[in-house]
Amino acid sequence: MTKAAGDATPTGAASRPPSRPTLVAADDAERGFPRSLLAGATLDAAGSLLGARLVRAPDRVGRIVEVEAYIGAADGASHARMGPTPRNQVMFGPPGIAYVYLVYGMHHCLNVVTEPASHPAAILIRAIEPEQGVEMMRAALARSRTRGRADPRGDGPVARRRAIPTSRLAAGPGLVCAALDIDRTFDGLDLCDARSPLHLELRPDGDPAPEILATPRVGVGYAPEPWASMPWRLLVVDSPSVSGRSRRGV
């Protein structure tokens, strides 16, 4: 079930993959996240990702609880609005590929490319609920402190903050990447291939479909209307791991 909020209407150890990845064969795709769920409309794909698992092989897993959609070159909040560039070229490729970029020179963000090739669209993974490898996630965040990086939430140095509760370890797009050691070397990786060091898995059988809340996107005040107000941020209602104030539905 999806509902709108308010009145809204309109760093890793992997080697760099090729910029134009070869997609896995059908038998391999069956073991991973179905590419067909990402090839259609981006908002439908976003709904299918909520409750799915993001796996950082071999032993870190999180339940996806918050995503944000960027759709087409006309979207005034999307990187694709400027046309293809060395930074965003993956967005113009096939669905199911990772688009990873660095923001403010401080933290990385992971996106899942959607829709057919040449139609630039992607879904930002904003938050996950840690399920496996919690101590490894903590260690990854500690490594980011020793490297002197800024807080991936963007609100102060990590070293000045108290111990983070487990539910909040990856409660923000920068924290997702820090906790899972995701960086630009993952740009172009096939997330639908279960053999990838970073990949997606379907919501387990018996896991109930989440209730979904739609809100405007965050940090896109630079975009003209209607893009700044589009309710293209989707989150799992009542999850303790969604970012910032979103966990209270605002």
CORDA-V420016 format. One record per helix or strand of 3 or more residues. SS is the DSSP state (H for helix, E for strand). FROM is the first residue (numbers start at 0). LEN is the number of residues. If there is no record, write none. Layout:
ss=<SS & SS>
from=<FROM & FROM>
len=<LEN & LEN>
//
This chain:
ss=<E & H & H & H & E & E & H & H & E & E & E & H & H & H & H & H & E & E & H & E & H>
from=<1 & 25 & 35 & 41 & 52 & 59 & 78 & 88 & 96 & 106 & 120 & 133 & 157 & 165 & 172 & 183 & 197 & 211 & 226 & 232 & 243>
len=<3 & 4 & 4 & 8 & 4 & 12 & 4 & 4 & 7 & 7 & 12 & 13 & 3 & 3 & 7 & 3 & 4 & 4 & 3 & 4 & 5>
//
